[in-house]
């Protein structure tokens, strides 16, 4: 069960599709491509740290594989 815990703050530009919530008592972020996204990307603190530690490699991966950038 997800519980929205930070609904009172007005989202900054670009953050309309990001929500802070909680799962089993732990904080999570929920990222959506659209408001009605059927399968949002949800992760907790451990995965958030892993993403931050590898952000440059993730950026490089996107640059190398982004089909729009090639055309």
C-alpha positions in Angstrom: 0.0 0.0 0.0 1.3 3.4 -1.0 0.5 6.5 1.1 1.2 10.0 -0.3 2.9 11.9 2.5 4.1 15.1 0.9 1.1 16.2 -1.0 0.9 19.7 0.6 4.0 21.2 -1.2 3.4 22.7 -4.6 5.5 20.9 -7.2 8.3 22.7 -8.9 8.5 22.8 -12.7 9.2 19.4 -14.1 8.2 17.7 -10.8 4.5 17.4 -11.5 5.0 13.7 -12.2 7.1 12.9 -9.2 5.5 12.1 -5.9 7.0 11.3 -2.5 5.3 8.5 -0.7 5.8 5.6 1.7 5.8 1.8 1.3 5.8 -0.4 4.4 7.0 2.6 6.5 9.9 3.5 4.2 10.1 6.6 2.0 9.8 6.1 -1.8 9.7 8.3 -4.9 7.1 7.6 -7.6 7.9 8.9 -11.1 5.4 8.9 -13.8 5.5 9.6 -17.6 2.0 10.9 -17.4 -0.5 11.6 -14.7 -2.4 8.4 -15.6 0.8 6.3 -16.0 -0.3 2.6 -15.4 3.3 1.5 -14.4 5.1 4.3 -12.6 8.8 4.0 -11.7 9.0 3.6 -7.9 12.1 3.3 -5.8 13.4 3.8 -2.3 16.4 5.2 -0.6 18.7 2.3 -1.4 18.1 2.4 -5.1 18.2 6.3 -5.1 21.7 6.1 -3.7 22.7 3.5 -6.3 21.3 5.8 -9.1 23.3 8.8 -7.7 26.5 6.8 -7.4 26.2 5.8 -11.1 24.6 8.9 -12.6 27.4 9.5 -15.1 27.2 6.0 -16.4 23.5 6.3 -16.7 23.9 9.5 -18.7 26.5 7.9 -20.9 24.2 4.9 -21.5 21.3 7.2 -22.6 23.6 9.2 -24.9 24.9 6.1 -26.5 21.5 4.4 -27.0 19.1 7.3 -27.5 17.8 6.8 -31.0 16.5 10.4 -31.2 20.0 11.7 -30.7 21.3 9.6 -33.6 18.8 10.8 -36.2 
